[in-house]
Amino acid sequence: MTAEARYVIGLDIGDGESCLAWAPLDRSEPTRIYTRQLSMERSIVTAVAQSPSGRLIGDDAVTRHGATNFSVNFKEVPNSAETPAAVVFAQSLLAEFRECHPEVVADGVAFVGHPAGWPAEAVASYGRHLGLLGLPVRLMPESQSALLHVRDRCQDDRRLERVLIVDVGSSTTDFTVVEDLSPRNLPVGAALGCRRIDQELAGRVRAALRHDTALMAALDAEGGPEFLLLACRWAKEAQFSGRSRRIMDLREACEERFRPIVAAAWTWLLNLEIAPMVAAPGGWGEKFRTALAEAANLLGDRPPRLVVLTGGGSRMPIAGRLCREVFPASELEHDDDPSFAVARGLVSNGQQQAVVRRFRRDVSGLMRAPATEATVRAEAVLALDDMKARVTAQATEAHGSAADLTRRIKIGMFEAACALSESLEFHLAMRVRKICRNYGIPGDDVRLGLAPLNVFEEQLDRILHLLGQFQRLTEHTSRVGFAGIPQDVARHALSSGFEQARKKFASPLIPGMAQQAINAAVSHSGLGAEFAARARILYILRGAEYSPEQLDQIVAQVLAAITAQVDTRAGELERWLA
């Protein structure tokens, strides 16, 4: 595989049925669902068997003569030692897909779903076993994947502000709430899969037809109980979907030992009203309603705005009806073809991860580009000139006290800092928006949101320190000049302040003018000192320039701020992902 994969494969390995979807990572082609060449299966029976020619899956495992070790409904919490049957099935399905699309597998990454209710150690174990697939594998909760599929189709993101996903599968029913783009799995429904219905149907078949010796012998044969469960599931789905599987064709096609199950059990199941059984007290429907109520109780006074109902079991009308009863104020989203929602969402997850990864890479390249640094430096120099002009205007208008002069200088500094932020946002946000458009990320409303940068903080502190010296002199000379303070001490204090400002701003003071200001401050009133201080500050400010080190600091601060904003935006997208 190349450094970055070109394709993403979504593997939804279900307890009852499975499917495989794939698409290019760059979204240049739509997502497709794999169709098996001979059986034309898209929703593939999760069944495995052995034949003299090798391993069989799907309808082949059911129909092939001489098949042994037949098994279905094997998606269980994996242990760390034995390779799960679900992984063996995935290996065979991927190998079959590779024969048709070798370039996809050779240059692809696989995203595989898992029940949201599995503990973290089980997910980790499943991931280790999936390493046998021979390509990079990522895991994602199935319910979260289904939400991604809904998000791709949704025209109004406001519907997704608070969502409850109810994924009705064969082995589990997963409940995932998504709020503020963050998914959270609810500890509800881990043992409530539709397999319970199949098992109840199988029990009824055995009880009603216990005198059929041929059927009982078939059920005692290797694979017989599993085949009966499959027949029960197909009968259930036929009644709820209105589309019957081709099980009657199996009368002649299936392994001979299973034919009594087709002949007797299937015929009996066709005459059974399954929907009332599911809705009866104590039945699956009542347990599903209890799980919905538990989920509603966990959500408290914040019910979902949208309920997403997905999974093969969601095709039962009772599932949607009960969702509406428990969450009457919520909108219900129900996919017309829920069997493929998870696989499509897994593909979308891989594609969006690639988008975010490339988005980050290109924005990082923008930040490292010499032109970007040159822009920041140029704008910083312009902002300094703007700051000097603004502070000069404010200081000129100040009257009465050093405190007023300090306040006005702060206003000028703040205004200049805001102007710098706005200028940099104009120059850089425009480039970020272009990158967003390149990757299909909404960027028309991108604002980098730069806070006013404190690039003048040191200068402000130094100027205010100088003003503080004059303020203290003013307090002692407001009535009697420098009474009580030796003039040599006062002169030394003022000279020290001017010298510090001169060193900071690299602007030489004219010795004669500086001496005049000191003499005025020492020999006149506090007002004279303030006037001299204002004159000196303005003179220093007009000659202020940035040193190369200060410009480096400003560039680093600006780029760090922009990168943080981009990371936040990318992080919001990633919160939807696995």
C-alpha positions in Angstrom: 0.0 0.0 0.0 1.2 3.5 -0.7 2.0 6.1 2.0 -1.6 7.3 2.0 -4.4 4.9 1.0 -6.5 5.7 -2.1 -9.6 3.7 -1.1 -11.7 3.1 2.0 -13.6 -0.1 2.6 -16.5 -0.3 5.0 -17.1 -3.7 6.5 -20.3 -4.2 8.4 -20.1 -7.7 9.8 -23.5 -8.3 11.3 -24.8 -11.1 13.4 -27.5 -11.9 10.8 -26.4 -10.2 7.6 -23.2 -8.4 6.5 -22.2 -6.1 3.6 -19.2 -4.4 2.2 -19.0 -0.8 0.8 -16.1 1.0 -0.8 -15.2 4.3 -2.4 -12.1 6.5 -3.2 -10.9 8.4 -0.2 -11.0 11.6 -2.2 -14.7 11.2 -2.9 -14.1 11.3 -6.7 -16.7 8.4 -7.0 -19.8 7.6 -5.1 -19.9 4.8 -2.4 -20.8 1.4 -3.9 -22.2 -1.7 -2.2 -20.5 -4.9 -3.2 -22.7 -7.4 -5.1 -21.6 -11.1 -5.1 -21.3 -12.3 -8.7 -23.1 -15.7 -8.5 -25.8 -15.2 -5.8 -26.2 -11.4 -6.5 -26.3 -10.9 -2.7 -25.7 -7.4 -1.4 -27.0 -8.0 2.1 -25.0 -11.2 2.7 -26.1 -13.9 5.1 -23.5 -14.0 7.9 -23.0 -17.8 7.5 -19.9 -19.9 7.2 -19.5 -23.5 6.1 -16.7 -25.8 4.8 -16.7 -27.7 1.5 -14.1 -29.8 -0.2 -13.2 -26.8 -2.3 -12.8 -24.5 0.6 -14.6 -22.1 2.9 -18.1 -20.9 2.0 -20.0 -17.8 3.1 -23.4 -16.3 2.5 -26.0 -18.2 0.5 -23.3 -20.6 -0.7 -22.8 -21.8 2.9 -26.5 -22.6 3.0 -27.1 -24.1 -0.5 -23.9 -26.0 -1.3 -24.1 -29.8 -1.2 -21.6 -31.5 1.0 -21.0 -28.4 3.2 -20.0 -29.0 6.7 -19.4 -27.0 9.9 -22.3 -24.8 9.0 -22.7 -21.8 11.4 -24.7 -18.6 11.6 -25.3 -15.9 14.3 -21.8 -15.9 15.5 -21.1 -12.3 16.3 -20.1 -12.4 19.9 -17.8 -10.5 22.2 -14.3 -11.9 21.2 -11.8 -13.4 23.5 -8.1 -12.8 23.2 -7.1 -16.4 22.2 -9.4 -17.8 19.5 -10.0 -16.1 16.2 -13.7 -15.1 16.2 -15.9 -16.6 13.5 -16.8 -13.0 12.5 -13.2 -12.4 11.6 -13.0 -15.7 9.6 -16.1 -14.5 7.7 -14.6 -11.1 7.1 -11.4 -12.7 5.7 -13.4 -14.8 3.2 -15.6 -11.8 2.1 -12.6 -9.6 1.7 -10.7 -12.3 -0.3 -13.7 -12.6 -2.6 -13.9 -8.9 -3.0 -10.2 -8.7 -3.8 -10.7 -11.0 -6.8 -13.1 -8.5 -8.3 -11.3 -5.3 -7.2 -7.7 -6.0 -6.4 -6.6 -2.4 -6.7 -9.0 -1.3 -3.9 -7.7 -3.9 -1.4 -4.1 -3.3 -2.4 -4.3 0.4 -1.9 -7.1 0.6 0.7 -7.8 0.9 4.4 -10.7 -0.9 6.1 -13.1 0.5 8.6 -15.0 -2.2 10.5 -18.0 -1.6 12.8 -18.5 -3.1 16.2 -21.5 -3.0 18.7 -21.4 0.2 20.8 -22.0 -1.9 23.9 -18.8 -3.9 23.7 -16.3 -3.1 26.4 -13.0 -1.4 25.4 -11.0 -4.6 26.0 -13.3 -6.6 23.7 -13.0 -3.9 20.9 -9.2 -4.0 21.3 -9.2 -7.8 21.0 -11.5 -7.6 17.9 -9.1 -5.1 16.4 -6.1 -7.4 17.0 -7.9 -10.4 15.3 -8.9 -8.2 12.4 -5.2 -7.7 11.7 -5.5 -11.0 9.9 -7.3 -9.2 7.0 -3.9 -8.0 5.7 -4.6 -4.3 5.3 -4.8 -1.4 7.8 -8.0 -1.6 9.9 -9.8 1.0 12.0 -12.8 0.3 14.3 -15.9 2.4 14.8 -19.1 1.9 16.8 -21.9 0.8 14.4 -24.4 3.3 15.7 -22.0 6.2 15.3 -21.3 5.1 11.8 -25.0 5.1 11.0 -25.2 8.7 12.3 -22.5 9.7 9.8 -24.6 8.3 7.0 -27.5 10.3 8.2 -25.3 13.4 8.5 -24.2 13.0 4.9 -27.8 13.0 3.8 -29.0 15.7 6.2 -29.8 19.1 4.8 -30.1 20.9 8.1 -27.3 20.4 10.6 -29.4 21.9 13.3 -31.3 18.6 13.4 -28.1 17.0 14.5 -27.6 19.1 17.6 -28.9 16.4 19.9 -29.4 13.0 18.3 -30.3 9.5 19.6 -29.2 6.7 17.4 -31.1 3.4 17.9 -29.3 0.6 16.0 -31.5 -2.5 16.0 -29.2 -5.4 15.2 -29.4 -9.2 15.4 -27.3 -9.6 18.5 -27.6 -6.2 20.2 -29.6 -2.9 20.1 -27.2 0.0 20.5 -28.2 3.4 21.8 -25.8 6.3 21.1 -26.6 9.9 22.0 -24.7 12.7 20.1 -24.7 16.1 21.7 -22.4 19.0 20.8 -21.0 16.7 18.1 -19.7 14.3 20.8 -21.0 10.7 20.7 -21.8 8.9 24.0 -22.9 5.3 24.1 -25.7 4.5 26.6 -25.5 1.3 28.7 -28.8 0.1 27.3 -29.9 -2.8 25.0 -26.7 -4.8 25.0 -28.6 -8.1 25.0 -31.6 -7.0 23.1 -31.0 -8.2 19.5 -33.6 -9.5 17.1 -32.0 -12.9 17.5 -34.3 -13.3 20.5 -37.2 -13.3 18.1 -35.6 -16.0 15.9 -34.9 -18.1 19.0 -38.5 -17.8 20.1 -39.7 -18.8 16.7 -37.4 -21.8 16.7 -38.8 -22.8 20.0 -42.3 -22.6 18.7 -41.4 -24.7 15.6 -39.9 -27.4 17.8 -42.9 -27.4 20.1 -45.5 -27.4 17.3 -43.8 -30.0 15.1 -42.2 -32.2 17.7 -43.9 -35.3 16.3 -42.3 -34.8 12.8 -39.5 -37.3 13.1 -37.8 -36.2 9.9 -37.7 -32.6 11.1 -36.4 -33.6 14.5 -33.7 -35.7 12.9 -32.7 -32.7 10.7 -32.6 -30.5 13.8 -30.3 -33.0 15.6 -27.9 -33.1 12.6 -24.8 -31.0 12.5 -25.8 -27.5 11.6 -29.5 -28.2 11.9 -30.2 -25.8 14.8 -28.3 -23.0 13.0 -30.2 -23.6 9.8 -33.5 -23.4 11.7 -32.5 -20.1 13.1 -31.8 -18.9 9.6 -35.2 -20.0 8.4 -36.9 -18.3 11.3 -35.1 -15.0 10.5 -36.0 -15.2 6.9 -39.6 -15.9 7.8 -39.7 -12.9 10.1 -38.1 -10.6 7.6 -40.5 -11.8 4.9 -43.5 -10.8 7.0 -42.1 -7.4 8.0 -40.6 -6.4 4.7 -43.0 -8.0 2.3 -40.0 -9.5 0.4 -39.5 -13.2 0.7 -36.1 -14.7 0.5 -35.7 -17.5 -2.0 -35.8 -20.2 0.7 -38.3 -22.3 -1.2 -35.7 -22.7 -3.9 -33.6 -24.4 -1.2 -35.9 -27.3 -1.1 -33.8 -28.9 -3.9 -30.7 -26.8 -3.7 -29.8 -27.1 0.0 -27.9 -29.9 1.7 -30.1 -32.9 1.9 -30.1 -33.1 5.7 -31.7 -29.6 5.9 -34.6 -30.3 3.5 -37.1 -31.3 6.2 -36.5 -28.0 7.8 -37.4 -26.2 4.6 -40.3 -28.4 3.9 -41.9 -28.5 7.3 -40.6 -25.6 9.4 -40.7 -23.0 6.7 -44.2 -23.9 5.7 -45.4 -23.7 9.3 -43.6 -20.4 9.8 -45.4 -18.8 6.8 -48.7 -19.4 8.4 -47.7 -17.9 11.8 -48.6 -14.3 12.6 -45.2 -13.1 13.7 -46.0 -9.4 14.3 -48.6 -10.1 17.1 -46.1 -12.4 18.7 -43.4 -9.7 18.7 -45.9 -7.1 20.1 -47.4 -9.4 22.8 -46.9 -8.8 26.5 -43.5 -10.1 27.5 -42.4 -10.2 23.8 -39.5 -8.5 22.1 -41.6 -5.3 21.6 -42.2 -4.9 25.3 -38.5 -5.3 26.0 -37.6 -2.8 23.3 -40.0 -0.3 24.8 -38.4 -0.8 28.2 -34.9 -0.1 26.7 -36.2 3.0 25.0 -37.7 4.2 28.3 -34.3 3.5 30.0 -32.6 5.6 27.4 -35.1 8.4 27.8 -34.5 8.3 31.6 -30.8 8.6 31.1 -31.3 11.7 28.9 -33.4 13.3 31.6 -35.1 16.6 30.7 -33.1 16.9 27.4 -34.9 14.6 24.9 -33.3 14.2 21.5 -34.2 16.5 18.7 -33.8 13.7 16.3 -34.1 9.9 16.7 -32.2 7.9 14.0 -33.6 4.4 13.7 -31.3 2.0 11.8 -30.2 -1.6 11.6 -31.9 -4.6 10.0 -34.4 -4.9 12.9 -35.6 -1.3 12.3 -37.6 -2.7 9.3 -40.1 -4.0 11.8 -43.0 -1.4 12.0 -43.2 -1.8 15.8 -39.7 -0.3 16.2 -40.7 3.0 14.7 -44.0 3.1 16.4 -42.4 2.6 19.9 -39.8 5.2 19.2 -42.5 7.7 18.4 -44.4 6.7 21.6 -41.4 7.1 23.9 -40.0 10.3 22.2 -43.2 12.1 20.9 -41.5 15.5 20.6 -38.5 14.1 18.5 -38.2 13.8 14.8 -37.7 10.3 13.6 -35.2 9.5 10.8 -35.6 6.0 9.3 -33.5 5.0 6.3 -35.3 3.3 3.5 -32.5 0.7 3.3 -31.1 0.5 6.8 -29.1 -2.7 6.0 -26.4 -0.5 4.3 -26.4 2.5 6.5 -23.5 1.3 8.7 -21.3 0.3 5.8 -21.9 3.6 4.1 -21.2 5.5 7.3 -17.9 3.5 7.8 -16.8 4.6 4.3 -17.8 8.2 5.1 -15.8 8.0 8.3 -12.7 7.1 6.4 -13.2 9.8 3.8 -13.8 12.5 6.4 -10.7 11.5 8.3 -8.7 11.8 5.1 -10.2 15.2 4.5 -9.3 16.5 8.0 -5.8 15.0 7.7 -5.1 16.7 4.4 -6.8 19.9 5.6 -4.5 20.0 8.6 -1.5 19.3 6.3 -2.3 22.1 3.9 -3.0 24.6 6.6 0.3 23.6 8.3 2.0 24.2 4.9 0.4 27.7 4.7 1.7 28.5 8.2 5.2 27.4 7.3 5.3 29.2 3.9 7.9 32.1 3.7 5.2 34.3 2.2 3.0 33.9 5.3 5.9 34.9 7.6 6.6 37.9 5.4 3.0 39.0 5.5 2.9 38.8 9.3 6.1 40.8 9.6 4.9 43.4 7.2 1.6 43.8 8.9 3.2 44.0 12.3 5.4 46.9 11.1 2.4 48.6 9.7 0.5 48.0 12.9 3.4 49.5 14.9 3.1 52.7 12.8 -0.6 52.7 13.3 -0.1 52.3 17.1 2.3 55.2 17.2 -0.1 57.4 15.4 -3.1 56.4 17.6 -1.1 56.8 20.8 0.3 60.1 19.7 -3.3 61.3 19.0 -4.5 60.0 22.4 -1.6 61.5 24.3 -2.0 64.9 22.6 -5.6 65.0 23.8 -4.9 64.0 27.3 -5.4 66.7 29.9 -5.0 67.0 33.6 -3.2 64.0 35.0 -0.8 61.1 34.4 -3.7 58.7 35.0 -5.6 60.2 32.1 -2.5 60.0 29.9 -2.0 56.3 30.9 -5.7 55.5 30.1 -5.4 57.1 26.7 -2.2 55.3 25.9 -3.9 52.0 26.7 -6.8 52.9 24.4 -4.4 53.6 21.6 -2.5 50.4 22.2 -5.7 48.3 22.2 -7.0 49.9 19.1 -3.8 49.2 17.2 -3.7 45.6 18.4 -7.3 45.1 17.2 -6.3 46.6 13.8 -3.4 44.2 13.5 -5.7 41.2 14.2 -8.2 42.4 11.7 -5.5 42.9 9.0 -4.0 39.5 9.6 -7.4 37.8 9.6 -8.2 39.5 6.3 -4.9 38.2 4.7 -4.8 34.7 6.2 -8.5 33.8 6.7 -8.9 34.2 2.9 -6.2 31.6 2.3 -7.7 29.2 4.9 -11.1 29.6 3.2 -9.6 28.5 -0.1 -8.1 25.4 1.5 -11.5 24.6 3.1 -13.2 24.8 -0.3 -10.5 22.5 -1.8 -11.5 19.8 0.7 -15.3 20.3 0.8 -15.2 21.8 4.3 -17.6 24.7 4.7 -15.4 27.8 4.7 -17.5 30.7 3.6 -18.0 31.7 7.2 -14.5 31.0 8.4 -13.2 33.6 10.8 -10.0 32.8 12.6 -11.2 34.7 15.6 -7.8 36.1 16.6 -7.9 37.8 19.9 -6.1 41.2 20.1 -2.5 40.2 20.3 -0.4 41.7 23.1 2.5 42.5 20.9 2.9 46.0 22.5 2.7 44.8 26.1 6.4 45.4 26.9 6.4 48.8 25.3 3.3 49.8 27.2 4.7 48.6 30.5 7.9 50.5 30.0 6.0 53.7 29.1 3.7 53.4 32.1 6.7 52.8 34.3 8.1 56.2 33.1 4.7 57.8 33.7 4.6 56.3 37.2 7.9 58.1 38.0 6.3 61.4 37.0 3.2 60.6 38.9 5.1 60.1 42.1 7.0 63.4 41.4 3.6 65.1 40.8 2.2 63.9 44.1 5.1 65.6 46.0 5.2 68.8 44.0 1.5 69.6 43.5 1.7 72.5 45.9 5.3 73.4 46.5 7.2 72.0 43.5 10.0 69.5 44.6 9.9 70.6 48.3 11.4 68.1 50.5 13.0 66.1 47.7 16.7 66.8 46.8 16.9 68.0 43.2 19.8 65.7 42.4 17.5 62.7 43.4 14.7 64.0 41.2 17.0 64.6 38.3 18.5 61.1 38.7 15.0 59.5 38.7 13.9 61.3 35.5 17.2 60.6 33.8 16.9 56.9 34.6 13.4 56.7 33.1 14.4 58.5 29.9 17.5 56.2 29.6 15.4 53.1 30.0 13.0 54.3 27.3 15.9 55.2 25.0 17.4 51.7 25.3 14.0 50.0 24.7 13.1 51.9 21.6 16.6 52.4 20.1 15.7 56.1 19.7 18.4 58.5 20.8 17.1 61.5 22.9 18.6 64.9 22.1 20.6 65.6 25.3 19.6 69.2 25.4 15.9 68.4 25.1 16.1 65.7 27.8 17.9 68.0 30.2 15.2 70.7 29.6 12.5 68.2 30.4 14.2 67.2 33.6 14.8 70.7 34.7 11.2 71.6 34.0 9.9 68.6 36.0 12.2 69.4 38.9 11.8 73.1 39.1 8.2 73.5 38.2 4.9 72.1 39.4 3.6 68.5 38.9 1.7 69.8 35.8 5.0 70.9 34.3 6.4 67.4 35.0 3.5 65.8 33.2 3.9 68.1 30.3 7.5 67.3 30.0 6.8 63.6 30.4 4.2 63.7 27.6 6.6 65.5 25.3 9.4 63.0 26.0 7.0 60.0 25.6 5.8 61.2 22.2 9.3 61.8 21.1 10.3 58.3 22.1 7.2 56.8 20.5 7.8 58.4 17.2 11.2 56.8 16.9 10.1 53.3 18.1 11.0 50.3 15.9 10.8 46.5 16.3 14.0 44.6 16.8 14.4 41.4 14.7 13.9 39.3 17.8 10.6 41.1 18.6 9.4 40.5 15.0 10.2 36.8 15.4 8.2 36.7 18.6 5.2 38.4 16.9 5.3 36.0 14.0 5.4 33.0 16.3 2.5 34.4 18.4 0.3 35.0 15.3 1.0 31.6 13.7 0.3 29.9 17.0 -3.0 31.7 17.3 -4.0 30.8 13.8 -3.0 27.2 14.2 -5.0 26.9 17.4 -8.1 28.2 15.6 -7.6 25.8 12.7 -7.1 22.9 15.1 -10.3 23.8 16.9 -12.2 23.8 13.6 -10.7 20.5 12.5 -11.4 19.1 16.0 -15.0 19.9 15.6 -15.1 17.8 12.4 -13.2 15.0 14.0 -15.6 14.7 16.9 -18.0 13.0 14.5 -15.4 10.4 13.6 -14.1 7.3 15.1 
